[in-house]
Amino acid sequence: MPRYFISYDIADPRRLRRVERTISAVGQRVQYSLFLCELKGAQLTDLQRRVAKIIRVSEDSVHYQPLCDADRRMTLHEGASRDLVTSSGWVV
């Protein structure tokens, strides 16, 4: 299943909480405003539609970054963190 990093910068605390709840329902938090999600095409489209209804494009931003296995193999990490495992067994 395709994987995405989804990050956001939301200006209003109320909208921030709504976006966070919406994305956390389908993904796993990596950092405060960064999630790892496994989404098929229709699921990604649905998530984008729901988030678009919450944000103000003049003040907020949401970034959907697709990942592939080559990206995973090139990922480097230093420091403490918990491993993130998706349903396919993929680890960040």
N, C-alpha and C positions, 0 to 999 in steps of 0.2 A: 504494500500500500504506500502511496506517496507520502513523504514526510515534509513538514514545513516548520521553520522557526517563525513564530508570529510575535512581533514586538509592537509596543504602542507607547505613545506619549500623549496623555489626555490632560487638558488644562483644568477641567472642573472635577472636584472630588466625587460628586454624585455620578457623573458620566464615567469616571474612572472605575468606580465600584461596579457599575453595570457592565462595562466592557470586560473587566476582570472576571466577573461571574459567567458571562457568556462564553469567553474563551476557555476558562478553567473547566467548563462542562464537557469540553471535547479534547482537551490537551493537558499536558503535565507541565507545571511551572518549573522553569530552569533557573530564572532569577526573577526579581520583583516584577518587571514588565516584559518578560520573555518566556514564551511557552514553546514546547515541542509538541507538535500535533501530527497524527497520522490521519489523513483525510482523503477520501475519494473525491473525484471532481464535483459531484453534486453536493457532497458534504461541505467542501470548501466554498462553493458558491452560496450555499445556505448560510454558512457562518459569515461570509462577507456581507451578505444582505442584512443579516441581523445586526452586525456591528455598524454598518452604514446608517441604520436607523437610529443608533444611539449617539454617534459622534457628530461634532460640528467640524466640517472640513476646513473652515477658516481658522480654527483654533487647535485641532487635534490631528494626530496622524497614527496610522496603523500600517505596519509593513508585513507582508507575507513573503517569506523567503523560502523557495523550494530547496530541498536537500536531496542529494543522490548518494549512492554508496561511495563514490569517489570523494565527495565532500567529507563523509564520515571517516574515511581512511586517512585523510589529511588533517583532521582535527587534532589539535594539541591541547593539553590541559596541564596547568600547574596549580597546586594548592588544594585545599580541602573542598570537597563537595560530594554529594551523594550521586551514585550512578543512576542514570535515567534509562529505564528499560521499557520499550514499547511492546506491543502485542506480538511483533515479529521477532523479538529478541534483540533488537538493535539497541546499542548502548551509546550514550553520549558521555 
